[in-house]
Protein backbone atom coordinates (compact mmCIF):
# COMPACT_ATOMS: atom_id res chain seq x y z
CA UNK A 1 0.00 0.00 0.00
CA UNK A 2 1.18 3.51 -0.81
CA UNK A 3 0.32 6.92 0.57
CA UNK A 4 -0.79 9.72 -1.71
CA UNK A 5 -0.54 13.46 -1.03
CA UNK A 6 -3.42 15.24 -2.72
CA UNK A 7 -3.71 18.98 -3.34
CA UNK A 8 -7.17 20.53 -3.37
CA UNK A 9 -7.79 24.26 -3.47
CA UNK A 10 -4.76 26.15 -2.14
CA UNK A 11 -3.43 25.56 0.42
CA UNK A 12 -5.34 22.42 1.46
CA UNK A 13 -3.38 19.24 0.98
CA UNK A 14 -3.96 15.91 2.68
CA UNK A 15 -2.61 12.36 2.70
CA UNK A 16 -4.77 9.40 1.67
CA UNK A 17 -4.30 5.63 1.67
CA UNK A 18 -3.96 3.99 -1.73
CA UNK A 19 -5.21 0.63 -0.43
CA UNK A 20 -6.64 -0.24 -3.84
CA UNK A 21 -3.15 0.01 -5.38
CA UNK A 22 -4.22 2.41 -8.10
CA UNK A 23 -1.53 3.42 -10.58
CA UNK A 24 -1.11 7.02 -9.43
CA UNK A 25 1.66 9.46 -10.32
CA UNK A 26 2.04 13.18 -9.59
CA UNK A 27 -0.03 15.30 -11.96
CA UNK A 28 -3.05 12.99 -12.04
CA UNK A 29 -6.47 13.88 -10.66
CA UNK A 30 -8.07 11.40 -8.30
CA UNK A 31 -11.33 11.04 -6.39
CA UNK A 32 -11.01 10.59 -2.64
CA UNK A 33 -13.33 9.80 0.22
CA UNK A 34 -14.24 13.08 1.92
CA UNK A 35 -15.71 13.65 5.38
CA UNK A 36 -19.14 13.45 3.80
CA UNK A 37 -19.19 12.22 0.24
CA UNK A 38 -16.46 12.49 -2.39
CA UNK A 39 -13.95 15.11 -3.46
CA UNK A 40 -11.39 15.44 -6.26
CA UNK A 41 -7.81 16.70 -6.07
CA UNK A 42 -4.43 16.67 -7.76
CA UNK A 43 -1.83 14.04 -6.85
CA UNK A 44 1.41 15.80 -5.88
CA UNK A 45 3.37 12.91 -4.33
CA UNK A 46 3.26 9.14 -3.83
CA UNK A 47 5.35 7.38 -1.17
CA UNK A 48 5.66 4.02 0.57
CA UNK A 49 5.66 5.54 4.04
CA UNK A 50 4.78 8.73 5.92
CA UNK A 51 7.47 10.91 7.48
CA UNK A 52 5.21 11.69 10.46
CA UNK A 53 2.37 9.93 12.18
CA UNK A 54 -0.98 11.29 10.91
CA UNK A 55 -3.13 13.15 13.42
CA UNK A 56 -6.26 11.28 12.32
CA UNK A 57 -7.10 8.10 10.45
CA UNK A 58 -6.36 8.49 6.76
CA UNK A 59 -9.20 8.19 4.28
CA UNK A 60 -8.90 6.34 0.99
CA UNK A 61 -8.32 7.18 -2.64
CA UNK A 62 -11.37 5.81 -4.44
CA UNK A 63 -10.46 6.03 -8.13
CA UNK A 64 -8.86 8.03 -10.88
CA UNK A 65 -10.93 11.09 -11.79
CA UNK A 66 -12.86 10.85 -15.03
CA UNK A 67 -13.02 13.63 -17.60
CA UNK A 68 -16.54 14.47 -16.41
CA UNK A 69 -15.37 14.78 -12.80
CA UNK A 70 -12.49 17.04 -13.79
CA UNK A 71 -14.93 19.17 -15.77
CA UNK A 72 -17.23 19.29 -12.74
CA UNK A 73 -14.27 20.51 -10.66
CA UNK A 74 -13.79 23.42 -13.06
CA UNK A 75 -17.52 24.23 -12.89
CA UNK A 76 -17.32 24.22 -9.09
CA UNK A 77 -14.51 26.78 -9.21
CA UNK A 78 -16.75 29.08 -11.25
CA UNK A 79 -19.62 28.57 -8.82
CA UNK A 80 -17.32 29.40 -5.92
CA UNK A 81 -16.83 32.95 -7.21
CA UNK A 82 -20.60 33.43 -7.27
CA UNK A 83 -20.99 31.86 -3.81
CA UNK A 84 -18.33 34.19 -2.43
CA UNK A 85 -20.26 37.26 -3.61
CA UNK A 86 -23.50 35.90 -2.14
CA UNK A 87 -21.87 35.19 1.22
CA UNK A 88 -20.27 38.63 1.43
CA UNK A 89 -23.63 40.24 0.68
CA UNK A 90 -25.31 38.23 3.44
CA UNK A 91 -22.53 39.12 5.90
CA UNK A 92 -23.28 42.79 5.32
CA UNK A 93 -26.99 42.16 5.68
CA UNK A 94 -26.46 40.42 9.03
CA UNK A 95 -24.05 43.20 10.08
CA UNK A 96 -21.25 40.83 11.07
CA UNK A 97 -17.68 42.06 11.67
CA UNK A 98 -16.00 39.43 9.53
CA UNK A 99 -14.16 39.29 6.20
CA UNK A 100 -15.00 36.37 3.92
CA UNK A 101 -11.81 35.60 1.98
CA UNK A 102 -12.42 32.33 0.16
CA UNK A 103 -14.82 29.45 -0.48
CA UNK A 104 -14.37 25.79 -1.38
CA UNK A 105 -17.05 23.64 -2.96
CA UNK A 106 -16.91 19.86 -2.51
CA UNK A 107 -17.03 17.82 -5.74
CA UNK A 108 -20.39 16.18 -5.06
CA UNK A 109 -21.90 19.42 -3.75
CA UNK A 110 -22.57 17.95 -0.28
CA UNK A 111 -20.66 20.73 1.46
CA UNK A 112 -19.54 24.33 0.89
CA UNK A 113 -16.85 25.76 3.16
CA UNK A 114 -16.45 29.51 3.60
CA UNK A 115 -13.20 30.87 5.08
CA UNK A 116 -13.19 34.16 6.96
CA UNK A 117 -11.06 36.34 9.19
CA UNK A 118 -12.27 38.33 12.19
CA UNK A 119 -10.75 40.18 15.13
CA UNK A 120 -12.85 38.22 17.62
CA UNK A 121 -15.31 35.33 17.86
CA UNK A 122 -18.39 35.72 15.68
CA UNK A 123 -21.87 34.32 16.28
CA UNK A 124 -22.71 33.31 12.71
CA UNK A 125 -25.52 30.82 13.38
CA UNK A 126 -28.12 32.92 11.59
CA UNK A 127 -25.76 33.41 8.67
CA UNK A 128 -25.25 29.64 8.35
CA UNK A 129 -29.01 29.07 8.26
CA UNK A 130 -29.40 31.77 5.63
CA UNK A 131 -26.63 30.27 3.47
CA UNK A 132 -27.99 26.74 3.87
CA UNK A 133 -31.42 27.91 2.72
CA UNK A 134 -29.85 29.60 -0.31
CA UNK A 135 -27.48 26.83 -1.46
CA UNK A 136 -29.48 23.87 -0.06
CA UNK A 137 -26.43 22.01 1.15
CA UNK A 138 -24.28 21.65 4.25
CA UNK A 139 -22.49 24.91 5.12
CA UNK A 140 -19.28 25.24 7.11
CA UNK A 141 -17.78 28.56 8.18
CA UNK A 142 -14.13 28.35 9.23
CA UNK A 143 -12.24 31.19 10.88
CA UNK A 144 -8.59 31.49 9.82
CA UNK A 145 -5.69 33.78 10.76
CA UNK A 146 -3.72 36.30 8.74
CA UNK A 147 -1.09 33.74 7.75
CA UNK A 148 -3.68 31.26 6.51
CA UNK A 149 -5.43 34.01 4.57
CA UNK A 150 -2.21 34.92 2.74
CA UNK A 151 -1.37 31.32 1.86
CA UNK A 152 -4.70 30.82 0.08
CA UNK A 153 -3.60 33.10 -2.74
CA UNK A 154 -0.44 32.81 -4.90
CA UNK A 155 2.07 35.58 -4.37
CA UNK A 156 5.74 36.51 -4.18
CA UNK A 157 7.94 37.51 -1.29
CA UNK A 158 10.48 40.34 -1.22
CA UNK A 159 13.07 37.72 -2.23
CA UNK A 160 11.35 37.42 -5.62
CA UNK A 161 10.32 33.80 -5.07
CA UNK A 162 6.89 32.25 -4.57
CA UNK A 163 5.63 32.58 -1.00
CA UNK A 164 6.85 29.64 1.08
CA UNK A 165 3.39 29.13 2.59
CA UNK A 166 1.82 28.59 -0.84
CA UNK A 167 4.71 26.66 -2.40
CA UNK A 168 5.81 24.10 0.16
CA UNK A 169 5.38 25.13 3.80
CA UNK A 170 2.85 22.81 5.47
CA UNK A 171 2.92 23.97 9.09
CA UNK A 172 3.51 27.40 10.57
CA UNK A 173 6.25 27.62 13.19
CA UNK A 174 6.32 30.38 15.84
CA UNK A 175 8.32 33.42 14.70
CA UNK A 176 9.53 36.12 17.09
CA UNK A 177 11.22 39.48 16.82
CA UNK A 178 14.19 38.08 18.73
CA UNK A 179 14.96 35.85 15.73
CA UNK A 180 15.55 38.93 13.60
CA UNK A 181 17.69 40.55 16.30
CA UNK A 182 19.79 37.41 16.73
CA UNK A 183 20.62 37.58 13.00
CA UNK A 184 21.43 41.32 13.09
CA UNK A 185 18.64 42.07 10.63
CA UNK A 186 17.23 45.59 10.27
CA UNK A 187 14.12 45.89 12.43
CA UNK A 188 12.17 47.61 9.69
CA UNK A 189 8.62 46.29 9.12
CA UNK A 190 8.94 46.35 5.33
CA UNK A 191 12.10 44.24 5.57
CA UNK A 192 10.97 41.55 7.99
CA UNK A 193 7.20 41.27 7.46
CA UNK A 194 5.53 39.07 4.86
CA UNK A 195 2.45 39.39 2.68
CA UNK A 196 0.29 38.49 5.69
CA UNK A 197 1.56 41.47 7.68
CA UNK A 198 3.22 39.15 10.21
CA UNK A 199 6.91 38.43 10.68
CA UNK A 200 8.27 36.38 7.79
CA UNK A 201 8.44 32.62 8.33
CA UNK A 202 11.92 32.51 6.78
CA UNK A 203 13.35 34.33 9.82
CA UNK A 204 13.60 30.91 11.43
CA UNK A 205 15.31 29.09 8.56
CA UNK A 206 18.92 30.14 9.19
CA UNK A 207 18.59 30.90 12.89
CA UNK A 208 20.24 27.62 14.04
CA UNK A 209 23.38 28.49 12.04
CA UNK A 210 23.61 31.93 13.68
CA UNK A 211 23.09 30.42 17.13
CA UNK A 212 25.74 27.78 16.51
CA UNK A 213 28.28 30.46 15.53
CA UNK A 214 27.27 32.70 18.45
CA UNK A 215 28.17 29.95 20.94
CA UNK A 216 31.85 30.32 20.12
CA UNK A 217 32.23 34.09 19.92
CA UNK A 218 31.42 36.98 22.28
CA UNK A 219 28.22 38.92 21.66
CA UNK A 220 27.87 42.64 20.99
CA UNK A 221 28.50 44.62 24.17
CA UNK A 222 30.80 42.10 25.84
CA UNK A 223 34.39 43.01 26.76
CA UNK A 224 37.45 41.05 25.74
CA UNK A 225 41.16 41.43 26.47
CA UNK A 226 43.08 40.87 23.25
CA UNK A 227 46.73 41.63 22.63
CA UNK A 228 47.03 43.34 26.00
CA UNK A 229 44.14 45.75 25.37
CA UNK A 230 40.60 45.56 26.82
CA UNK A 231 37.98 46.34 24.19
CA UNK A 232 34.27 46.10 23.70
CA UNK A 233 32.60 44.09 20.95
CA UNK A 234 31.02 46.66 18.63
CA UNK A 235 29.89 44.46 15.75
CA UNK A 236 29.72 40.82 14.71
CA UNK A 237 29.70 40.14 10.95
CA UNK A 238 28.53 36.58 10.31
CA UNK A 239 29.08 36.72 6.55
CA UNK A 240 32.65 38.06 6.69
CA UNK A 241 33.32 35.99 9.82
CA UNK A 242 34.76 39.05 11.50
CA UNK A 243 34.33 40.79 14.83
CA UNK A 244 34.90 44.51 15.39
CA UNK A 245 36.36 45.69 18.72
CA UNK A 246 36.56 49.24 20.11
CA UNK A 247 38.83 50.12 23.07
CA UNK A 248 38.69 53.09 25.46
CA UNK A 249 40.76 55.16 23.08
CA UNK A 250 38.13 54.57 20.38
CA UNK A 251 40.62 52.53 18.41
CA UNK A 252 38.92 50.02 16.12
CA UNK A 253 40.33 46.53 15.72
CA UNK A 254 38.96 43.88 13.38
CA UNK A 255 39.58 40.21 14.08
CA UNK A 256 38.50 37.04 12.35
CA UNK A 257 36.40 34.47 14.16
CA UNK A 258 39.35 32.07 14.27
CA UNK A 259 41.53 34.74 15.88
CA UNK A 260 38.98 35.67 18.52
CA UNK A 261 38.32 32.00 19.33
CA UNK A 262 42.04 31.47 19.93
CA UNK A 263 42.09 34.53 22.21
CA UNK A 264 39.08 33.27 24.14
CA UNK A 265 40.83 29.97 24.77
CA UNK A 266 43.53 32.02 26.50
CA UNK A 267 40.90 33.57 28.75
CA UNK A 268 40.36 36.81 26.85
CA UNK A 269 36.73 37.25 27.85
CA UNK A 270 36.39 39.89 30.60
CA UNK A 271 33.78 39.02 33.29
CA UNK A 272 30.84 41.39 33.15
CA UNK A 273 30.63 43.83 36.01
CA UNK A 274 27.37 45.60 36.66
CA UNK A 275 24.34 45.51 34.45
CA UNK A 276 25.36 48.75 32.73
CA UNK A 277 28.31 47.02 31.10
CA UNK A 278 26.27 44.13 29.74
CA UNK A 279 24.76 44.17 26.31
CA UNK A 280 21.35 45.71 26.09
CA UNK A 281 18.94 42.80 25.83
CA UNK A 282 15.79 44.88 26.03
CA UNK A 283 13.26 43.87 23.39
CA UNK A 284 12.48 46.63 20.94
CA UNK A 285 9.04 47.36 19.60
CA UNK A 286 8.91 47.50 15.83
CA UNK A 287 6.19 49.77 14.55
CA UNK A 288 4.45 49.66 11.22
CA UNK A 289 3.69 52.84 9.22
CA UNK A 290 0.46 53.26 11.21
CA UNK A 291 2.34 53.38 14.47
CA UNK A 292 1.12 49.97 15.63
CA UNK A 293 3.37 47.23 16.95
CA UNK A 294 4.20 44.64 14.30
CA UNK A 295 2.54 41.32 15.25
CA UNK A 296 4.97 38.50 15.88
CA UNK A 297 2.67 35.52 15.36
CA UNK A 298 -0.95 34.44 15.03
C-alpha positions as CSV (number, residue, x, y, z in Angstrom):
1,X,0.0,0.0,0.0
2,X,1.2,3.5,-0.8
3,X,0.3,6.9,0.6
4,X,-0.8,9.7,-1.7
5,X,-0.5,13.5,-1.0
6,X,-3.4,15.2,-2.7
7,X,-3.7,19.0,-3.3
8,X,-7.2,20.5,-3.4
9,X,-7.8,24.3,-3.5
10,X,-4.8,26.1,-2.1
11,X,-3.4,25.6,0.4
12,X,-5.3,22.4,1.5
13,X,-3.4,19.2,1.0
14,X,-4.0,15.9,2.7
15,X,-2.6,12.4,2.7
16,X,-4.8,9.4,1.7
17,X,-4.3,5.6,1.7
18,X,-4.0,4.0,-1.7
19,X,-5.2,0.6,-0.4
20,X,-6.6,-0.2,-3.8
21,X,-3.1,0.0,-5.4
22,X,-4.2,2.4,-8.1
23,X,-1.5,3.4,-10.6
24,X,-1.1,7.0,-9.4
25,X,1.7,9.5,-10.3
26,X,2.0,13.2,-9.6
27,X,0.0,15.3,-12.0
28,X,-3.1,13.0,-12.0
29,X,-6.5,13.9,-10.7
30,X,-8.1,11.4,-8.3
31,X,-11.3,11.0,-6.4
32,X,-11.0,10.6,-2.6
33,X,-13.3,9.8,0.2
34,X,-14.2,13.1,1.9
35,X,-15.7,13.7,5.4
36,X,-19.1,13.4,3.8
37,X,-19.2,12.2,0.2
38,X,-16.5,12.5,-2.4
39,X,-14.0,15.1,-3.5
40,X,-11.4,15.4,-6.3
41,X,-7.8,16.7,-6.1
42,X,-4.4,16.7,-7.8
43,X,-1.8,14.0,-6.9
44,X,1.4,15.8,-5.9
45,X,3.4,12.9,-4.3
46,X,3.3,9.1,-3.8
47,X,5.3,7.4,-1.2
48,X,5.7,4.0,0.6
49,X,5.7,5.5,4.0
50,X,4.8,8.7,5.9
51,X,7.5,10.9,7.5
52,X,5.2,11.7,10.5
53,X,2.4,9.9,12.2
54,X,-1.0,11.3,10.9
55,X,-3.1,13.2,13.4
56,X,-6.3,11.3,12.3
57,X,-7.1,8.1,10.5
58,X,-6.4,8.5,6.8
59,X,-9.2,8.2,4.3
60,X,-8.9,6.3,1.0
61,X,-8.3,7.2,-2.6
62,X,-11.4,5.8,-4.4
63,X,-10.5,6.0,-8.1
64,X,-8.9,8.0,-10.9
65,X,-10.9,11.1,-11.8
66,X,-12.9,10.9,-15.0
67,X,-13.0,13.6,-17.6
68,X,-16.5,14.5,-16.4
69,X,-15.4,14.8,-12.8
70,X,-12.5,17.0,-13.8
71,X,-14.9,19.2,-15.8
72,X,-17.2,19.3,-12.7
73,X,-14.3,20.5,-10.7
74,X,-13.8,23.4,-13.1
75,X,-17.5,24.2,-12.9
76,X,-17.3,24.2,-9.1
77,X,-14.5,26.8,-9.2
78,X,-16.7,29.1,-11.3
79,X,-19.6,28.6,-8.8
80,X,-17.3,29.4,-5.9
81,X,-16.8,32.9,-7.2
82,X,-20.6,33.4,-7.3
83,X,-21.0,31.9,-3.8
84,X,-18.3,34.2,-2.4
85,X,-20.3,37.3,-3.6
86,X,-23.5,35.9,-2.1
87,X,-21.9,35.2,1.2
88,X,-20.3,38.6,1.4
89,X,-23.6,40.2,0.7
90,X,-25.3,38.2,3.4
91,X,-22.5,39.1,5.9
92,X,-23.3,42.8,5.3
93,X,-27.0,42.2,5.7
94,X,-26.5,40.4,9.0
95,X,-24.0,43.2,10.1
96,X,-21.2,40.8,11.1
97,X,-17.7,42.1,11.7
98,X,-16.0,39.4,9.5
99,X,-14.2,39.3,6.2
100,X,-15.0,36.4,3.9
101,X,-11.8,35.6,2.0
102,X,-12.4,32.3,0.2
103,X,-14.8,29.4,-0.5
104,X,-14.4,25.8,-1.4
105,X,-17.1,23.6,-3.0
106,X,-16.9,19.9,-2.5
107,X,-17.0,17.8,-5.7
108,X,-20.4,16.2,-5.1
109,X,-21.9,19.4,-3.7
110,X,-22.6,18.0,-0.3
111,X,-20.7,20.7,1.5
112,X,-19.5,24.3,0.9
113,X,-16.9,25.8,3.2
114,X,-16.4,29.5,3.6
115,X,-13.2,30.9,5.1
116,X,-13.2,34.2,7.0
117,X,-11.1,36.3,9.2
118,X,-12.3,38.3,12.2
119,X,-10.8,40.2,15.1
120,X,-12.8,38.2,17.6
121,X,-15.3,35.3,17.9
122,X,-18.4,35.7,15.7
123,X,-21.9,34.3,16.3
124,X,-22.7,33.3,12.7
125,X,-25.5,30.8,13.4
126,X,-28.1,32.9,11.6
127,X,-25.8,33.4,8.7
128,X,-25.2,29.6,8.3
129,X,-29.0,29.1,8.3
130,X,-29.4,31.8,5.6
131,X,-26.6,30.3,3.5
132,X,-28.0,26.7,3.9
133,X,-31.4,27.9,2.7
134,X,-29.9,29.6,-0.3
135,X,-27.5,26.8,-1.5
136,X,-29.5,23.9,-0.1
137,X,-26.4,22.0,1.1
138,X,-24.3,21.6,4.3
139,X,-22.5,24.9,5.1
140,X,-19.3,25.2,7.1
141,X,-17.8,28.6,8.2
142,X,-14.1,28.3,9.2
143,X,-12.2,31.2,10.9
144,X,-8.6,31.5,9.8
145,X,-5.7,33.8,10.8
146,X,-3.7,36.3,8.7
147,X,-1.1,33.7,7.8
148,X,-3.7,31.3,6.5
149,X,-5.4,34.0,4.6
150,X,-2.2,34.9,2.7
151,X,-1.4,31.3,1.9
152,X,-4.7,30.8,0.1
153,X,-3.6,33.1,-2.7
154,X,-0.4,32.8,-4.9
155,X,2.1,35.6,-4.4
156,X,5.7,36.5,-4.2
157,X,7.9,37.5,-1.3
158,X,10.5,40.3,-1.2
159,X,13.1,37.7,-2.2
160,X,11.3,37.4,-5.6
161,X,10.3,33.8,-5.1
162,X,6.9,32.3,-4.6
163,X,5.6,32.6,-1.0
164,X,6.8,29.6,1.1
165,X,3.4,29.1,2.6
166,X,1.8,28.6,-0.8
167,X,4.7,26.7,-2.4
168,X,5.8,24.1,0.2
169,X,5.4,25.1,3.8
170,X,2.8,22.8,5.5
171,X,2.9,24.0,9.1
172,X,3.5,27.4,10.6
173,X,6.2,27.6,13.2
174,X,6.3,30.4,15.8
175,X,8.3,33.4,14.7
176,X,9.5,36.1,17.1
177,X,11.2,39.5,16.8
178,X,14.2,38.1,18.7
179,X,15.0,35.8,15.7
180,X,15.5,38.9,13.6
181,X,17.7,40.5,16.3
182,X,19.8,37.4,16.7
183,X,20.6,37.6,13.0
184,X,21.4,41.3,13.1
185,X,18.6,42.1,10.6
186,X,17.2,45.6,10.3
187,X,14.1,45.9,12.4
188,X,12.2,47.6,9.7
189,X,8.6,46.3,9.1
190,X,8.9,46.3,5.3
191,X,12.1,44.2,5.6
192,X,11.0,41.5,8.0
193,X,7.2,41.3,7.5
194,X,5.5,39.1,4.9
195,X,2.4,39.4,2.7
196,X,0.3,38.5,5.7
197,X,1.6,41.5,7.7
198,X,3.2,39.2,10.2
199,X,6.9,38.4,10.7
200,X,8.3,36.4,7.8
201,X,8.4,32.6,8.3
202,X,11.9,32.5,6.8
203,X,13.4,34.3,9.8
204,X,13.6,30.9,11.4
205,X,15.3,29.1,8.6
206,X,18.9,30.1,9.2
207,X,18.6,30.9,12.9
208,X,20.2,27.6,14.0
209,X,23.4,28.5,12.0
210,X,23.6,31.9,13.7
211,X,23.1,30.4,17.1
212,X,25.7,27.8,16.5
213,X,28.3,30.5,15.5
214,X,27.3,32.7,18.4
215,X,28.2,29.9,20.9
216,X,31.8,30.3,20.1
217,X,32.2,34.1,19.9
218,X,31.4,37.0,22.3
219,X,28.2,38.9,21.7
220,X,27.9,42.6,21.0
221,X,28.5,44.6,24.2
222,X,30.8,42.1,25.8
223,X,34.4,43.0,26.8
224,X,37.4,41.0,25.7
225,X,41.2,41.4,26.5
226,X,43.1,40.9,23.2
227,X,46.7,41.6,22.6
228,X,47.0,43.3,26.0
229,X,44.1,45.7,25.4
230,X,40.6,45.6,26.8
231,X,38.0,46.3,24.2
232,X,34.3,46.1,23.7
233,X,32.6,44.1,21.0
234,X,31.0,46.7,18.6
235,X,29.9,44.5,15.8
236,X,29.7,40.8,14.7
237,X,29.7,40.1,10.9
238,X,28.5,36.6,10.3
239,X,29.1,36.7,6.5
240,X,32.7,38.1,6.7
241,X,33.3,36.0,9.8
242,X,34.8,39.0,11.5
243,X,34.3,40.8,14.8
244,X,34.9,44.5,15.4
245,X,36.4,45.7,18.7
246,X,36.6,49.2,20.1
247,X,38.8,50.1,23.1
248,X,38.7,53.1,25.5
249,X,40.8,55.2,23.1
250,X,38.1,54.6,20.4
251,X,40.6,52.5,18.4
252,X,38.9,50.0,16.1
253,X,40.3,46.5,15.7
254,X,39.0,43.9,13.4
255,X,39.6,40.2,14.1
256,X,38.5,37.0,12.3
257,X,36.4,34.5,14.2
258,X,39.3,32.1,14.3
259,X,41.5,34.7,15.9
260,X,39.0,35.7,18.5
261,X,38.3,32.0,19.3
262,X,42.0,31.5,19.9
263,X,42.1,34.5,22.2
264,X,39.1,33.3,24.1
265,X,40.8,30.0,24.8
266,X,43.5,32.0,26.5
267,X,40.9,33.6,28.8
268,X,40.4,36.8,26.9
269,X,36.7,37.3,27.9
270,X,36.4,39.9,30.6
271,X,33.8,39.0,33.3
272,X,30.8,41.4,33.1
273,X,30.6,43.8,36.0
274,X,27.4,45.6,36.7
275,X,24.3,45.5,34.5
276,X,25.4,48.7,32.7
277,X,28.3,47.0,31.1
278,X,26.3,44.1,29.7
279,X,24.8,44.2,26.3
280,X,21.4,45.7,26.1
281,X,18.9,42.8,25.8
282,X,15.8,44.9,26.0
283,X,13.3,43.9,23.4
284,X,12.5,46.6,20.9
285,X,9.0,47.4,19.6
286,X,8.9,47.5,15.8
287,X,6.2,49.8,14.6
288,X,4.4,49.7,11.2
289,X,3.7,52.8,9.2
290,X,0.5,53.3,11.2
291,X,2.3,53.4,14.5
292,X,1.1,50.0,15.6
293,X,3.4,47.2,17.0
294,X,4.2,44.6,14.3
295,X,2.5,41.3,15.3
296,X,5.0,38.5,15.9
297,X,2.7,35.5,15.4
298,X,-0.9,34.4,15.0
